[in-house]
Amino acid sequence: MERYRDMQLFAALAGQLSLASAARHAQVSGPTLVRAVARLETRLRVVLLQRSTRGVNLTDAGQAYLADCVRLLAAVDAAEASANGLHVQAQGDLRIFLPLLFSRYVMAPLLAGYADRYPAVRVIAHYHDYFPNLHVEGLDVAVLVGELPSSSLIARQVGQVGT
């Protein structure tokens, strides 16, 4: 567990100007951070930080190790999120094609409810009155009214509009 914590503390150096600012960022004391780096250097048998009177700089080995630490720690965070079921939460962009008039009265309230339920999804709606080419236009979903032209796409009837 100490190895993991040392990696976390070393990763706190990313984007920081000094050991003191990295320690503040990691919410530990300066000596705690220095001891963690010393343990890493001893374990790895390589110098990670070049110390001088003007501050510290990462060595080439330190830069490579920092990049690996950041990547590995992000993977651990993703694994924990997955185990907690957070991967189930929808996120990202949803590009949807909607017919203009139908959308105003029927789809707008549905999309508002969807946005409330899935706040990590950004709905990008395209409103037009033609049959789109989903692949060419980069769309995920299309809601269409009327008869479909022949197509290799999969379509499902989800309702009827009364006349």
N, C-alpha and C positions, 0 to 999 in steps of 0.2 A: 504494500500500500504506500510505503514511503516513496518508492520509485514513481508511482503515479502522481503523487503530490509534488514531488520534485519537478516532474515534467510540467505540471500545471503552473508552478511558480516560474519555471524557466519560460514558459509560453507567455507569461505576463510581461516579459521583456519586449514582446512584439509591439512595435509602434511607440515605445516609450523612449524618452530622451536620456534617462538616467536610471540607475539602480533604485534611487529613492522614489522616483515617480512610478517605476514598475512595482515596487513594494506597496506603495499607496494603492495602486490599481488592483493588486492582489489582496489588499487589506491585511498585510502582514508587516512585521517590522523589517527594516533594512537588514539587520544581522540574520534574520530568518531566511531571507532571500539569498543572501551571500552564502550561508551554510548549505542551502539546497543546491546552488550552482557548484559549490566545492564538492559536494557528494557526487553530483553528476560527472564532474571532471575526473574525479578519482575512479569512479566506476567505469567510465568510458575510456580512461587513460588518454585524454585529449584536452587541450585548452579550448574552452568555449568562448571566453571573454578575454579581451586584451585590455588590461587595466593601466591607466596612466593618471597623471595629476589632473588632466583635463576631463577625465571621465572614463567610460568604458565603451568598447566597440566589440561587436561580435566578430570572432575569427571566421574564416571560411567554413571550418567545421561547425562552429556555432550557428552560422546562418543556415547551413544544411540541416542541423539538428533541430533548430527552431522551426523550420518549415515542416519537418517530419512530426514534431510534437503537436503543432497546431492541427495538422491533418489527422493524426491519431486521436487526439482529444475530441475533435469534431465527430469522428467515427464512433467513439464511445458515447458521446451525447446522443447521436442518432440511434445507436443500439438501445440505449436506455429509453428514449422516446418511443421506439418501436415496441419494446417490451411493455411499456405503460399503455399501449394502445393509441398513442398520439398520431401514429401513421395513418389511422383510419380517418382522421379529420381531413376533409377536402381542403385543398389549397391550390393556389396558382391562378391562371387565367382561364376563363371559359368564354370562348368566342361563339356567339349564338346569332343566327340569322332569323329575323322575324318579319312577317308581312306588316306593312305600315299601319293600317287602320285596325286590324285585328289585335295588334300588340297594345295599342293604346287602351283598349277597353278590357281585354282579357288577360294579356300577358304581363302588363305592368304590375298589377298587384301580386301575381305569382312570383315575379322576379324580385320584388321587394321582400317578400317572405323568404325566398331563397337566400338573399343577401343577409338577412337577419340571422338565419340558421347557420350559414357558412360564411362568417366574416372574413376568413382567410382567402376566399375566392373573389377574384375581381371579374365581374361580368362585363364583357365587352359586347354590346348589342349592335347589330347592323340591321337597319330598317330599310327594306326595299320591297318592291312589288314585282319580282321576277324570280325564276327558279335558279338558285345559285349552283355553282360547281364548288362543292365543299372543299375538295382537295386544293384546287387552284386558289381559292380565296382564303385558305387557312382557317376554315371554320370547324368547330367541334360538333355543333348541333344546328339543325335547321327546323323551324316550325313552319309548315307550309299549309295553305288552304287551297283545296281543289284537287283535281286529278294530277297525278305525277306523270311527267314524261317518262319514257322508258329509261331505265337507269340500272347500273350495277350496284347502287347503294341500297342499303336496307332501310325500309320504311315501316312504321307502325302507326296505325290509326289510334289516336288518343282521344278523339272526341268528334262531335258533329256540330256544325253550325246550323241552327234552325233557319228556315225560310219563311 
